[in-house]
Amino acid sequence: MASSSSSSHSIHNTSRQSWNYDVFLSFRGEDTRKTFVDHLYTSIVQQGIYTYKDDETLPRGESIGPALLKAIQESRISVIVFSENYADSCWCLDELER
């Protein structure tokens, strides 16, 4: 088990050198923000994975559009949480396209 921890740790360090975020979470806030996504975000962060979630990372007052696009570009991977109304959001569809 120790060897997998050390290899995971070295992968994480490498990704931090190349990316600002390990994971970008894309989700429909009205559907999942206070339920599934909050639990997912907490679990990922507890594992030491640097994760972008707009209400946790985006500074208040900052324009959401440019900040989201920048965060997507600066993330190693995106995790998409599809929900019933995900496709109803232009923001979500734009994130998915990127």
MDAnalysis code that builds the backbone (N, CA, C; Angstrom):
import MDAnalysis as mda
import numpy as np

u = mda.Universe.empty(294, n_residues=98, atom_resindex=np.repeat(np.arange(98), 3), trajectory=True)
u.add_TopologyAttr("name", ["N", "CA", "C"] * 98)
u.add_TopologyAttr("resid", np.arange(1, 99))
u.add_TopologyAttr("resname", ["MET", "ALA", "SER", "SER", "SER", "SER", "SER", "SER", "HIS", "SER", "ILE", "HIS", "ASN", "THR", "SER", "ARG", "GLN", "SER", "TRP", "ASN", "TYR", "ASP", "VAL", "PHE", "LEU", "SER", "PHE", "ARG", "GLY", "GLU", "ASP", "THR", "ARG", "LYS", "THR", "PHE", "VAL", "ASP", "HIS", "LEU", "TYR", "THR", "SER", "ILE", "VAL", "GLN", "GLN", "GLY", "ILE", "TYR", "THR", "TYR", "LYS", "ASP", "ASP", "GLU", "THR", "LEU", "PRO", "ARG", "GLY", "GLU", "SER", "ILE", "GLY", "PRO", "ALA", "LEU", "LEU", "LYS", "ALA", "ILE", "GLN", "GLU", "SER", "ARG", "ILE", "SER", "VAL", "ILE", "VAL", "PHE", "SER", "GLU", "ASN", "TYR", "ALA", "ASP", "SER", "CYS", "TRP", "CYS", "LEU", "ASP", "GLU", "LEU", "GLU", "ARG"])
u.atoms.positions = np.array([
    [0.817, -1.186, 0.000],
    [0.000, 0.000, 0.000],
    [0.863, 1.254, 0.000],
    [1.986, 1.219, 0.699],
    [2.853, 2.398, 0.771],
    [3.384, 2.778, -0.603],
    [3.673, 1.774, -1.436],
    [4.206, 2.099, -2.755],
    [3.178, 2.825, -3.612],
    [1.896, 2.454, -3.496],
    [0.890, 3.159, -4.288],
    [0.720, 4.586, -3.791],
    [0.869, 4.807, -2.494],
    [0.782, 6.166, -1.968],
    [1.912, 7.030, -2.498],
    [3.125, 6.475, -2.514],
    [4.253, 7.280, -2.974],
    [4.160, 7.540, -4.474],
    [3.703, 6.555, -5.262],
    [3.570, 6.805, -6.688],
    [2.448, 7.799, -6.950],
    [1.367, 7.702, -6.213],
    [0.277, 8.664, -6.338],
    [0.762, 10.059, -5.968],
    [1.585, 10.132, -4.935],
    [2.120, 11.416, -4.488],
    [3.002, 12.047, -5.558],
    [3.834, 11.245, -6.217],
    [4.718, 11.809, -7.234],
    [3.926, 12.254, -8.465],
    [2.868, 11.541, -8.814],
    [2.016, 11.963, -9.922],
    [1.363, 13.293, -9.568],
    [0.905, 13.405, -8.349],
    [0.263, 14.638, -7.902],
    [1.243, 15.811, -7.961],
    [2.446, 15.602, -7.524],
    [3.437, 16.681, -7.566],
    [3.727, 17.108, -9.001],
    [3.816, 16.150, -9.910],
    [4.057, 16.468, -11.307],
    [2.913, 17.288, -11.873],
    [1.674, 16.900, -11.550],
    [0.531, 17.618, -12.100],
    [0.471, 19.041, -11.555],
    [0.873, 19.250, -10.341],
    [0.845, 20.590, -9.764],
    [1.846, 21.507, -10.456],
    [2.897, 20.949, -11.016],
    [3.885, 21.758, -11.727],
    [3.343, 22.221, -13.081],
    [2.480, 21.431, -13.700],
    [1.977, 21.728, -15.031],
    [0.614, 22.410, -15.030],
    [-0.165, 22.216, -13.985],
    [-1.540, 22.674, -13.941],
    [-1.804, 23.445, -12.657],
    [-2.765, 24.354, -12.680],
    [-3.177, 25.030, -11.454],
    [-4.175, 24.190, -10.661],
    [-4.925, 23.346, -11.347],
    [-5.909, 22.477, -10.698],
    [-5.736, 21.063, -11.219],
    [-5.937, 20.108, -10.353],
    [-5.946, 18.717, -10.787],
    [-7.280, 18.392, -11.457],
    [-8.370, 18.906, -10.872],
    [-9.720, 18.573, -11.331],
    [-10.552, 19.844, -11.450],
    [-11.316, 19.929, -12.518],
    [-12.337, 20.956, -12.681],
    [-13.683, 20.256, -12.596],
    [-14.521, 20.663, -11.637],
    [-15.853, 20.071, -11.495],
    [-16.851, 20.879, -12.311],
    [-17.537, 20.214, -13.218],
    [-18.588, 20.835, -14.008],
    [-19.912, 20.202, -13.594],
    [-20.879, 21.045, -13.231],
    [-22.157, 20.540, -12.740],
    [-23.212, 21.630, -12.852],
    [-24.455, 21.235, -12.836],
    [-25.575, 22.177, -12.811],
    [-25.857, 22.485, -11.350],
    [-25.540, 23.705, -10.933],
    [-25.636, 24.086, -9.527],
    [-26.994, 23.873, -8.915],
    [-28.044, 24.255, -9.615],
    [-29.400, 24.115, -9.076],
    [-29.744, 22.659, -8.793],
    [-29.188, 21.753, -9.576],
    [-29.514, 20.330, -9.443],
    [-28.714, 19.635, -8.350],
    [-27.424, 19.950, -8.256],
    [-26.546, 19.084, -7.452],
    [-25.598, 19.789, -6.494],
    [-25.535, 21.135, -6.509],
    [-24.516, 21.850, -5.727],
    [-24.550, 21.492, -4.238],
    [-25.696, 21.520, -3.630],
    [-25.793, 21.319, -2.174],
    [-25.995, 19.865, -1.778],
    [-25.913, 18.971, -2.737],
    [-26.095, 17.552, -2.428],
    [-24.877, 16.768, -2.908],
    [-25.014, 16.097, -4.021],
    [-23.970, 15.212, -4.519],
    [-22.630, 15.915, -4.719],
    [-22.628, 17.078, -5.365],
    [-21.369, 17.754, -5.699],
    [-20.631, 18.200, -4.437],
    [-21.343, 18.670, -3.426],
    [-20.669, 19.035, -2.176],
    [-19.963, 17.832, -1.562],
    [-20.618, 16.685, -1.567],
    [-19.995, 15.465, -1.020],
    [-18.813, 15.018, -1.876],
    [-18.978, 15.064, -3.192],
    [-17.897, 14.694, -4.102],
    [-16.692, 15.610, -3.911],
    [-16.928, 16.911, -3.882],
    [-15.849, 17.892, -3.711],
    [-15.100, 17.647, -2.404],
    [-15.826, 17.469, -1.334],
    [-15.200, 17.233, -0.030],
    [-14.329, 15.982, -0.061],
    [-14.835, 14.918, -0.652],
    [-14.072, 13.666, -0.727],
    [-12.811, 13.812, -1.563],
    [-12.918, 14.494, -2.684],
    [-11.754, 14.682, -3.555],
    [-10.690, 15.524, -2.846],
    [-11.105, 16.625, -2.238],
    [-10.166, 17.524, -1.558],
    [-9.501, 16.818, -0.379],
    [-10.243, 15.976, 0.332],
    [-9.659, 15.239, 1.460],
    [-8.549, 14.300, 1.010],
    [-8.545, 13.929, -0.254],
    [-7.485, 13.078, -0.808],
    [-6.277, 13.896, -1.261],
    [-6.335, 15.218, -1.065],
    [-5.212, 16.072, -1.440],
    [-5.209, 16.467, -2.905],
    [-6.355, 16.344, -3.555],
    [-6.464, 16.674, -4.973],
    [-6.989, 18.101, -5.085],
    [-6.220, 18.969, -5.727],
    [-6.570, 20.380, -5.846],
    [-7.680, 20.511, -6.885],
    [-8.859, 20.930, -6.435],
    [-10.073, 20.877, -7.236],
    [-10.716, 22.244, -7.375],
    [-11.136, 22.570, -8.600],
    [-11.849, 23.820, -8.859],
    [-13.347, 23.552, -8.788],
    [-14.002, 24.258, -7.894],
    [-15.465, 24.262, -7.781],
    [-15.840, 25.717, -7.637],
    [-16.654, 26.225, -8.537],
    [-16.852, 27.671, -8.639],
    [-17.185, 28.369, -7.327],
    [-18.087, 27.840, -6.527],
    [-18.452, 28.541, -5.291],
    [-17.383, 28.431, -4.212],
    [-16.429, 27.546, -4.388],
    [-15.327, 27.405, -3.429],
    [-14.081, 28.165, -3.889],
    [-13.912, 28.316, -5.181],
    [-12.665, 28.820, -5.737],
    [-12.782, 30.220, -6.337],
    [-13.897, 30.527, -6.953],
    [-14.082, 31.802, -7.633],
    [-14.226, 32.941, -6.625],
    [-13.341, 33.936, -6.687],
    [-13.460, 35.071, -5.764],
    [-14.764, 35.831, -5.997],
    [-15.401, 36.245, -4.914],
    [-16.651, 37.007, -5.022],
    [-16.415, 38.254, -5.859],
    [-17.380, 38.544, -6.735],
    [-17.306, 39.730, -7.554],
    [-16.581, 39.531, -8.873],
    [-15.876, 38.415, -9.024],
    [-15.157, 38.152, -10.274],
    [-16.147, 37.646, -11.324],
    [-15.986, 38.079, -12.550],
    [-16.851, 37.653, -13.640],
    [-16.700, 36.148, -13.849],
    [-17.821, 35.448, -13.846],
    [-17.783, 33.981, -13.855],
    [-17.313, 33.404, -15.195],
    [-17.730, 33.989, -16.321],
    [-17.393, 33.427, -17.633],
    [-15.911, 33.280, -17.880],
    [-15.157, 34.386, -17.874],
    [-13.713, 34.276, -18.117],
    [-12.997, 33.426, -17.066],
    [-13.446, 33.509, -15.823],
    [-12.802, 32.730, -14.755],
    [-13.008, 31.236, -14.966],
    [-14.206, 30.840, -15.381],
    [-14.469, 29.416, -15.630],
    [-13.639, 28.902, -16.799],
    [-13.592, 29.657, -17.864],
    [-12.809, 29.225, -19.024],
    [-11.333, 29.089, -18.668],
    [-10.821, 30.032, -17.906],
    [-9.422, 29.972, -17.474],
    [-9.178, 28.747, -16.589],
    [-10.107, 28.482, -15.664],
    [-9.962, 27.328, -14.773],
    [-9.998, 26.019, -15.546],
    [-10.846, 25.935, -16.563],
    [-10.902, 24.721, -17.389],
    [-9.561, 24.510, -18.086],
    [-9.003, 25.556, -18.660],
    [-7.722, 25.459, -19.364],
    [-6.583, 25.109, -18.415],
    [-6.704, 25.518, -17.157],
    [-5.647, 25.295, -16.180],
    [-5.838, 24.010, -15.377],
    [-6.804, 23.190, -15.776],
    [-7.094, 21.948, -15.053],
    [-6.601, 20.743, -15.830],
    [-6.098, 19.796, -15.080],
    [-5.578, 18.578, -15.700],
    [-6.702, 17.741, -16.297],
    [-7.802, 17.572, -15.554],
    [-8.968, 16.836, -16.042],
    [-10.236, 17.561, -15.605],
    [-11.322, 17.234, -16.276],
    [-12.643, 17.718, -15.871],
    [-13.481, 16.520, -15.454],
    [-14.238, 16.704, -14.398],
    [-15.214, 15.704, -13.973],
    [-16.575, 16.338, -14.206],
    [-17.355, 15.713, -15.063],
    [-18.666, 16.228, -15.426],
    [-19.722, 15.460, -14.624],
    [-20.544, 16.199, -13.894],
    [-21.645, 15.594, -13.146],
    [-22.919, 15.894, -13.934],
    [-23.348, 14.906, -14.703],
    [-24.572, 15.079, -15.473],
    [-25.769, 14.925, -14.547],
    [-26.731, 15.816, -14.712],
    [-27.955, 15.753, -13.926],
    [-29.135, 15.995, -14.856],
    [-30.313, 15.896, -14.320],
    [-31.527, 15.993, -15.127],
    [-31.571, 17.274, -15.970],
    [-31.156, 18.400, -15.395],
    [-31.255, 19.681, -16.089],
    [-29.910, 20.235, -16.558],
    [-28.879, 19.404, -16.586],
    [-27.546, 19.854, -16.982],
    [-27.576, 20.541, -18.345],
    [-28.227, 19.916, -19.308],
    [-28.240, 20.439, -20.676],
    [-29.094, 21.692, -20.834],
    [-29.857, 22.063, -19.812],
    [-30.655, 23.293, -19.861],
    [-29.799, 24.532, -19.624],
    [-28.586, 24.346, -19.169],
    [-27.703, 25.461, -18.828],
    [-26.707, 25.727, -19.953],
    [-26.731, 26.954, -20.481],
    [-25.736, 27.337, -21.500],
    [-24.330, 27.276, -20.929],
    [-24.160, 27.660, -19.650],
    [-22.838, 27.600, -19.005],
    [-22.312, 26.169, -19.000],
    [-23.181, 25.245, -18.596],
    [-22.757, 23.841, -18.527],
    [-22.365, 23.319, -19.905],
    [-23.160, 23.653, -20.915],
    [-22.849, 23.187, -22.262],
    [-21.558, 23.800, -22.775],
    [-21.307, 25.068, -22.444],
    [-20.039, 25.707, -22.826],
    [-18.856, 25.017, -22.139],
    [-19.014, 24.696, -20.856],
    [-17.943, 23.984, -20.129],
    [-17.691, 22.630, -20.761],
    [-18.742, 21.932, -21.113],
    [-18.620, 20.611, -21.703],
    [-17.907, 20.665, -23.053],
    [-18.183, 21.699, -23.800],
    [-17.557, 21.872, -25.112],
    [-16.049, 22.104, -25.000],
    [-15.620, 22.768, -23.962],
    [-14.207, 23.103, -23.781],
    [-13.449, 21.869, -23.441],
])
